């Protein structure tokens, strides 16, 4: 048992050896001048008692002895090889991790860091891990490599907690997202009409639902136009226990999980067109598993000569369109089952990258105009009233307002006030002052969406709403 010593303060202190650490200075290893090897230092744990009596001495020694005993138990685990420790770790997590996560763990166990799997944890050094990671980096993506290292780090933290990994990893790569266009979606819907892929495509592009959620959807989860997402179909691994709320399907290769996570459990209201497709069904809405959807979707986009993208990218399309329509991120995240806005930010950043050239042209046109003497811009009204022409002119006026950063367009653009008045008069609205001010503000906001078709559809609905409630 460790012996306690009395300190000048009267307290008792017992020390026990904990572990050995390599010595660093300014982030660099400190080498022994004689051997040329990195210096190491012994680390001790201290246990004290403020009681100056013999009882305090026993208290400090007992705490130190308990630590030493626990340390011996941990040391026996360190005798495991990395492969054995991984097996134990996977087994211990099989009931609490998703089947997909367990499959990823098993993939790492079988395929990566194989040079370390038969080596004892206690004998593995930081250099060993760095070398193994360097070798894997030749053929693995940065994301996969980080996942492999993350699992390895978790295993060391479990069985050798005093050993902290400090591995150099490659920088993260920018995701190479493809966001389908409206034309892509129209082509998909047309090509899939009447087939088993039509409903999955609509549920994902309009939802947006994931493959597994679509395959786990039952008629009992639907009321009128609203889908309650409560299930998810995932690949099954035998090491993962099946709970009472889960069902094995497709010869035991797929697991239907019910219910899902907090963020994934959500309600999505679909348009009548989608509702009509699931009408009359009494069991599962789609008789497919996720890989079937992936395979058939890939063949479909190849057949209709669309750029290659994943079925999952339909969710990105849905998020980008909702964002363009001005829907707040909180609602987009709720509808799509995203727990945070990381994916949305990647989608929006990708969308902005695609429009970089267009945005550059807008900026350069503005700077060109700024360098010249600005003359009043005149937009003439057509002689005969045509609703679509007025809306087109309104759209063009919004462009001028933004281009010249005009606070009072009536002072800078001739006929702008007359244009708004003509449109609103056609809707038989007499009190125009407040309506015109709001219309101008909302019209410019819609113009900033940088999608004329969305603007035109929106402005007609807006004007119809004014007429309905005025």
Rosetta blueprint (number, residue, H / E / L):
1 X L
2 X L
3 X L
4 X E
5 X E
6 X E
7 X L
8 X L
9 X L
10 X L
11 X L
12 X E
13 X E
14 X E
15 X E
16 X E
17 X E
18 X E
19 X E
20 X E
21 X E
22 X E
23 X L
24 X E
25 X E
26 X L
27 X L
28 X E
29 X E
30 X L
31 X E
32 X L
33 X L
34 X L
35 X L
36 X L
37 X L
38 X E
39 X L
40 X E
41 X E
42 X E
43 X E
44 X E
45 X E
46 X E
47 X E
48 X E
49 X E
50 X L
51 X L
52 X L
53 X L
54 X H
55 X H
56 X H
57 X H
58 X H
59 X H
60 X H
61 X H
62 X H
63 X H
64 X H
65 X H
66 X H
67 X H
68 X H
69 X H
70 X H
71 X H
72 X H
73 X H
74 X H
75 X H
76 X H
77 X H
78 X H
79 X L
80 X L
81 X E
82 X H
83 X H
84 X H
85 X H
86 X H
87 X H
88 X H
89 X H
90 X H
91 X H
92 X H
93 X H
94 X L
95 X L
96 X L
97 X L
98 X L
99 X H
100 X H
101 X H
102 X H
103 X H
104 X H
105 X H
106 X H
107 X H
108 X H
109 X H
110 X H
111 X H
112 X L
113 X L
114 X L
115 X L
116 X L
117 X L
118 X L
119 X L
120 X E
121 X H
122 X H
123 X H
124 X L
125 X L
126 X H
127 X H
128 X H
129 X H
130 X H
131 X H
132 X H
133 X H
134 X H
135 X H
136 X H
137 X L
138 X L
139 X L
140 X L
141 X L
142 X H
143 X H
144 X H
145 X H
146 X H
147 X H
148 X H
149 X H
150 X H
151 X H
152 X H
153 X H
154 X H
155 X H
156 X H
157 X H
158 X H
159 X H
160 X L
161 X L
162 X L
163 X L
164 X L
165 X L
166 X L
167 X L
168 X L
169 X L
170 X L
171 X L
172 X L
173 X L
174 X L
175 X L
176 X L
177 X L
178 X L
179 X L
180 X L
181 X L
182 X H
183 X H
184 X H
185 X H
186 X H
187 X H
188 X H
189 X H
190 X H
191 X H
192 X H
193 X L
194 X L
195 X L
196 X L
197 X H
198 X H
199 X H
200 X H
201 X H
202 X H
203 X H
204 X H
205 X H
206 X H
207 X H
208 X L
209 X L
210 X L
211 X H
212 X H
213 X H
214 X H
215 X H
216 X L
217 X L
218 X E
219 X H
220 X H
221 X H
222 X E
223 X E
224 X L
225 X L
226 X E
227 X E
228 X E
229 X E
230 X L
231 X E
232 X E
233 X E
234 X E
235 X E
236 X L
237 X L
238 X L
239 X L
240 X L
241 X L
242 X L
243 X L
244 X L
245 X L
246 X E
247 X E
248 X E
249 X E
250 X L
251 X L
252 X L
253 X L
254 X E
255 X E
256 X E
257 X E
258 X E
259 X L
260 X L
261 X L
262 X L
263 X L
264 X L
265 X L
266 X E
267 X E
268 X E
269 X E
270 X L
271 X L
272 X H
273 X H
274 X H
275 X H
276 X H
277 X H
278 X H
279 X L
280 X L
281 X L
282 X L
283 X L
284 X E
285 X L
286 X L
287 X L
288 X L
289 X L
290 X H
291 X H
292 X H
293 X H
294 X H
295 X H
296 X H
297 X H
298 X H
299 X H
300 X H
301 X H
302 X H
303 X H
304 X L
305 X L
306 X L
307 X L
308 X L
309 X L
310 X L
311 X L
312 X L
313 X H
314 X H
315 X H
316 X H
317 X H
318 X H
319 X H
320 X H
321 X H
322 X H
323 X H
324 X H
325 X L
326 X L
327 X L
328 X L
329 X H
330 X H
331 X H
332 X H
333 X H
334 X H
335 X H
336 X H
337 X L
338 X L
339 X L
340 X L
341 X L
342 X H
343 X H
344 X H
345 X H
346 X H
347 X H
348 X H
349 X H
350 X H
351 X H
352 X H
353 X H
354 X H
355 X L
356 X H
357 X H
358 X H
359 X H
360 X H
361 X H
362 X H
363 X H
364 X H
365 X H
366 X H
367 X H
368 X H
369 X H
370 X H
371 X L
372 X L
373 X L
374 X L
375 X L
376 X L
377 X E
378 X E
379 X L
380 X L
381 X L
382 X L
383 X L
384 X L
385 X L
386 X L
387 X H
388 X H
389 X H
390 X H
391 X H
392 X H
393 X H
394 X H
395 X H
396 X H
397 X H
398 X H
399 X H
400 X H
401 X H
402 X H
403 X H
404 X H
405 X L
406 X L
407 X L
408 X L
409 X H
410 X H
411 X H
412 X H
413 X E
414 X E
415 X L
416 X H
417 X H
418 X H
419 X H
420 X H
421 X H
422 X H
423 X H
424 X H
425 X H
426 X H
427 X L
428 X L
429 X L
430 X L
431 X L
432 X L
433 X H
434 X H
435 X H
436 X H
437 X H
438 X H
439 X H
440 X H
441 X H
442 X H
443 X H
444 X H
445 X H
446 X H
447 X H
448 X L
449 X L
450 X L
451 X L
452 X H
453 X H
454 X H
455 X H
456 X H
457 X H
458 X H
459 X H
460 X H
461 X H
462 X H
463 X H
464 X H
465 X H
466 X H
467 X H
468 X H
469 X H
470 X L
